[in-house]
Amino acid sequence: MSTPRGKAPRLSKARLDELVEEATIDAYGDAEQAGGFYTMMENDLATPFSTHVLGVEVTVERVDRTDADEIVAVCKRGAKRQRIRILDLPLPSL
């Protein structure tokens, strides 16, 4: 699929459902499902990318997991870094 430079293709609901199934197929319980999602993001998410947090542009350098099995994005702006739960991270606009 051809897309304008710098823009990612949009995912259909069917493709998103396939990705969720792939990430969690052998997972039992919340911790294993989080692990499946984390592994898929770590392997397949194209980083770094930019998005806006509270109206400020940040660079998402990578994803990480907390001791509580939450997936977080490691965001950077200038010399500062902050971890933001992936569920709270605004997606970049296409």
Secondary structure as the mmCIF struct_conf table of DSSP 4:
data_model
#
loop_
_struct_conf.conf_type_id
_struct_conf.id
_struct_conf.beg_label_comp_id
_struct_conf.beg_label_asym_id
_struct_conf.beg_label_seq_id
_struct_conf.end_label_comp_id
_struct_conf.end_label_asym_id
_struct_conf.end_label_seq_id
TURN_TY1_P TURN_TY1_P1 ARG A 5 GLY A 6
HELX_LH_PP_P HELX_LH_PP_P1 ALA A 8 SER A 12
HELX_RH_AL_P HELX_RH_AL_P1 LYS A 13 THR A 24
TURN_TY1_P TURN_TY1_P2 ILE A 25 ASP A 26
HELX_RH_AL_P HELX_RH_AL_P2 GLY A 29 ASP A 44
BEND BEND1 PRO A 48 PRO A 48
STRN STRN1 PHE A 49 VAL A 53
TURN_TY1_P TURN_TY1_P3 LEU A 54 GLY A 55
STRN STRN2 VAL A 56 ARG A 65
TURN_TY1_P TURN_TY1_P4 ASP A 67 ALA A 68
BEND BEND2 ASP A 69 ASP A 69
STRN STRN3 ILE A 71 ARG A 77
TURN_TY1_P TURN_TY1_P5 GLY A 78 ALA A 79
STRN STRN4 LYS A 80 ARG A 85
HELX_RH_3T_P HELX_RH_3T_P1 ILE A 86 ASP A 88
BEND BEND3 LEU A 89 LEU A 89
HELX_LH_PP_P HELX_LH_PP_P2 PRO A 90 SER A 93
#
